[in-house]
Amino acid sequence: MASIALDDLLPASRVVAVDSGNFMGYPSMFLSVPDHRGFCFTQAFQSVGLGLASALGAALAVPDRLPVAACGDGGFLMSIAELETVRRLGLGMLIVVYNDDAYGAEVHHFGPHGHPLDTVVFPDTDLASIARGYGCAGVTVRSEADLAPVASWVAGPRDVPMVVDLKVAAGHPSWWLEEAFRGH
């Protein structure tokens, strides 16, 4: 599991900000934090696209910790302009994008009922290349072996942000989402 492998690579002194979406249970469950100041959860707003800005704020509020943004691809693309801010401020932030090429929650909520999904499914997008265009480091991860550049970045000097385009399976909803949709 990629989140567990990432957790093993990261220093204990971190602040994790998690965006909202189908993916959000994985970083919330598997990326550990040192204390209550180490976790920022945007779900209370019931909106995707707030994770990167939340991580940026957390990085400024707790500058002695590694800031980690956990985003879905939809939310990340909504807020991608913040990469310029993160880069300009010189924040050595890790941005992990759980990429299923869709607004996954909508796919798994509406798809089973036969609703069209053409507006919630995206073409495969090379988010690591886009991040490099902003001056960030970027890596596409499809297996645990692909995390080697992340380990090198974590070792330092972390002078630019790193975006991890984490390709995830899109076939079924996450366990928490599947349970949540039982009541709808």
Secondary structure as UniProt FT lines:
FT   HELIX           2..9
FT   STRAND          14..18
FT   TURN            22..24
FT   HELIX           25..30
FT   HELIX           36..38
FT   STRAND          39..41
FT   HELIX           43..45
FT   HELIX           51..61
FT   TURN            63..64
FT   STRAND          66..72
FT   HELIX           73..78
FT   TURN            79..81
FT   HELIX           82..88
FT   TURN            89..90
FT   STRAND          94..99
FT   HELIX           104..110
FT   HELIX           111..113
FT   TURN            118..120
FT   HELIX           127..133
FT   TURN            134..135
FT   STRAND          137..141
FT   HELIX           144..147
FT   HELIX           148..155
FT   STRAND          162..167
FT   HELIX           175..181
FT   TURN            182..183
//
